[in-house]
Structures are given as structure tokens and as C-alpha cells.
Amino acid sequence: MTIEITNESGVATDETVLLRLMEHNFRELHVSPDADVAILLVDEGAMEALHVQWMDEPGPTDVLSFPMDELRPGTEEQPTAPGLLGDIVLCPQVAEAQAQAAGHPTLDELVLLTTHGLLHLLGFDHAEPDDEREMFALQRDLITAFQTSERRRRT
């Protein structure tokens, strides 16, 4: 598995946590170890440009996902086929503002946004209420399991 993380945002971020998160989520979602994903952290100006270009919406957003090979989650018996999942673009400045409003650390917000972005790469959406319930429940389960594994790792 290739997980490439590039930080062009100017904000110091613990990229090793994001790497462990993606490895954890790949295992949980039975994504092939031969799947590739790129995570790019950008500043507000770059994110705004992408948001306007791809979503036709003004202002920076927190996360954008750009799926490539339309891979879907696998099962233990049949993991996701190898391929290129796509790109997740994060804006730490927007994440920081959202984290402050939610009362938790910025890194926790980046964990949430990275997981959210990965689920979009794997075909999940939240446009309809049933889809939103499914996606957000899975997102919550993945983050909770990751946080548990991180606590165990530290002890």
C-alpha cells in the first residue's frame, strides 16, 4: 500500500498519525494492501481554488476527495482489488477553526476529515438521509476503533 502525504499548508501536522489512521482504515475496510492513496494538505487559498473549480462553491472547505479507480470496501474473504483510490485534500486552517468550535484538538478534526475523505473515495456519500446515516455511523466506528488502537499503542 502506498499512502503518500504531502503537506503544503504551512501548518505543522503530525503526519505519522494520519499514516497510521489510513493503515488502520485500510485494514478495517479490507482495502487491498496494493491500493494507493494520496493525502495533500493545502492552505486556504489553494483549497478555495479547488472548491470553486470542482464544486462551484466559494470559499475554502475542510476536505475534498477525488476518487480514481472507483474502488469499494472489501470483505475479509474478498478484499478490495488493487488500484488507485485517489486523492484526499485537507485544509488544516479550516480544520482548526472547526476543531475550536467543536472543542477538540485540530488533529482529531483532521482524523475525522481524513476518514470522511477516504469513505468518499470508497463510494460513500451523504446526500440522502439513509446514505448519511450509513456513512456517518461507519465513520464514527472507524474513528473510535482508531482512537482505541492509538491509546493501546501509547501504553
C-alpha positions as CSV (number, residue, x, y, z in Angstrom):
1,M,0.0,0.0,0.0
2,T,1.3,3.4,-0.8
3,I,0.0,6.3,1.3
4,E,1.6,9.5,0.2
5,I,1.2,12.5,2.5
6,T,2.3,15.9,1.3
7,N,1.9,19.0,3.5
8,E,1.9,22.3,1.5
9,S,-0.3,24.1,4.1
10,G,2.4,25.8,6.1
11,V,0.8,24.2,9.3
12,A,2.8,21.7,11.2
13,T,0.8,18.4,11.4
14,D,1.6,15.0,12.8
15,E,1.6,13.2,9.5
16,T,2.5,9.9,11.2
17,V,-0.9,9.9,12.9
18,L,-2.6,10.3,9.5
19,L,-0.5,7.5,8.1
20,R,-1.4,5.2,11.0
21,L,-5.1,6.2,10.6
22,M,-5.1,5.3,6.9
23,E,-3.3,2.0,7.6
24,H,-5.9,1.2,10.2
25,N,-8.8,2.2,8.0
26,F,-7.5,0.1,5.1
27,R,-7.4,-2.9,7.4
28,E,-10.9,-2.3,8.8
29,L,-12.4,-1.7,5.3
30,H,-10.5,-4.6,3.8
31,V,-8.8,-2.4,1.2
32,S,-6.1,-4.2,-0.7
33,P,-2.6,-3.6,0.6
34,D,-1.7,-2.8,-3.0
35,A,-4.1,0.2,-3.2
36,D,-2.7,3.7,-3.4
37,V,-3.9,7.0,-1.9
38,A,-2.5,10.5,-1.7
39,I,-3.3,13.0,1.0
40,L,-2.5,16.6,0.3
41,L,-2.7,19.3,3.0
42,V,-3.1,22.8,1.5
43,D,-3.7,26.3,2.7
44,E,-7.0,28.2,2.5
45,G,-6.2,29.9,-0.8
46,A,-5.4,26.6,-2.6
47,M,-8.4,24.9,-1.1
48,E,-10.7,27.7,-2.1
49,A,-9.4,27.5,-5.7
50,L,-10.1,23.7,-5.7
51,H,-13.5,24.2,-4.1
52,V,-14.5,26.7,-6.8
53,Q,-13.1,24.6,-9.6
54,W,-14.6,21.3,-8.7
55,M,-17.7,22.1,-6.6
56,D,-18.5,25.6,-7.9
57,E,-18.8,26.8,-4.4
58,P,-17.0,29.9,-2.9
59,G,-14.6,29.8,0.0
60,P,-12.3,27.2,1.3
61,T,-13.7,23.9,2.6
62,D,-12.3,21.3,5.0
63,V,-11.9,18.3,2.8
64,L,-12.3,17.3,-0.9
65,S,-12.0,13.8,-2.3
66,F,-11.0,12.9,-5.8
67,P,-11.7,9.1,-6.5
68,M,-9.8,7.5,-9.3
69,D,-10.5,3.7,-9.8
70,E,-13.9,3.6,-8.2
71,L,-12.8,1.0,-5.6
72,R,-15.2,-0.1,-2.9
73,P,-14.7,-1.6,0.5
74,G,-13.9,-5.3,0.5
75,T,-14.6,-8.1,2.9
76,E,-12.2,-10.4,4.8
77,E,-12.8,-13.1,2.2
78,Q,-12.5,-10.7,-0.7
79,P,-10.5,-7.5,-0.2
80,T,-10.8,-4.5,-2.4
81,A,-8.9,-5.0,-5.7
82,P,-5.5,-3.3,-6.0
83,G,-5.7,0.1,-7.6
84,L,-5.6,3.8,-7.2
85,L,-8.1,5.0,-4.6
86,G,-7.5,8.7,-5.4
87,D,-6.6,11.9,-3.6
88,I,-7.8,13.4,-0.3
89,V,-7.2,17.2,0.0
90,L,-7.3,18.7,3.6
91,C,-7.2,22.3,4.7
92,P,-5.7,22.4,8.3
93,Q,-6.7,26.0,8.7
94,V,-10.4,25.2,8.2
95,A,-10.0,22.1,10.3
96,E,-8.5,24.2,13.1
97,A,-11.5,26.5,13.1
98,Q,-13.9,23.6,13.1
99,A,-12.0,21.9,15.9
100,Q,-12.1,25.0,18.1
101,A,-15.9,25.3,17.5
102,A,-16.3,21.6,18.4
103,G,-14.0,21.8,21.4
104,H,-11.4,19.2,20.4
105,P,-7.8,19.2,19.1
106,T,-7.1,20.1,15.5
107,L,-5.5,16.6,15.0
108,D,-8.8,15.0,16.0
109,E,-10.6,17.1,13.3
110,L,-8.0,16.0,10.7
111,V,-8.6,12.4,11.7
112,L,-12.3,12.9,11.2
113,L,-11.8,14.7,7.8
114,T,-9.3,12.1,6.6
115,T,-11.6,9.2,7.4
116,H,-14.5,11.1,5.8
117,G,-12.4,11.7,2.7
118,L,-11.5,8.0,2.5
119,L,-15.1,6.9,2.7
120,H,-15.9,9.2,-0.2
121,L,-13.1,7.6,-2.2
122,L,-14.7,4.3,-1.5
123,G,-18.1,5.4,-2.9
124,F,-19.9,6.5,0.3
125,D,-22.0,9.7,0.1
126,H,-24.3,11.6,2.4
127,A,-26.6,13.3,0.0
128,E,-29.6,11.2,1.1
129,P,-30.6,10.7,4.8
130,D,-30.2,6.9,4.7
131,D,-26.8,7.2,3.0
132,E,-25.8,9.9,5.5
133,R,-26.7,7.6,8.5
134,E,-24.7,4.7,7.0
135,M,-21.6,6.8,6.1
136,F,-21.5,8.7,9.4
137,A,-22.0,5.5,11.5
138,L,-19.2,3.8,9.7
139,Q,-17.0,7.0,10.1
140,R,-17.8,7.1,13.8
141,D,-16.9,3.3,14.2
142,L,-13.6,3.7,12.3
143,I,-12.5,6.7,14.3
144,T,-13.5,5.1,17.6
145,A,-11.6,1.9,16.8
146,F,-8.6,4.0,15.7
147,Q,-8.6,6.1,18.9
148,T,-8.7,2.8,20.9
149,S,-5.7,1.4,18.9
150,E,-3.8,4.7,19.5
151,R,-4.4,4.5,23.3
152,R,-3.2,0.9,23.3
153,R,-0.1,1.9,21.3
154,R,0.8,4.5,23.8
155,T,0.6,2.2,26.8
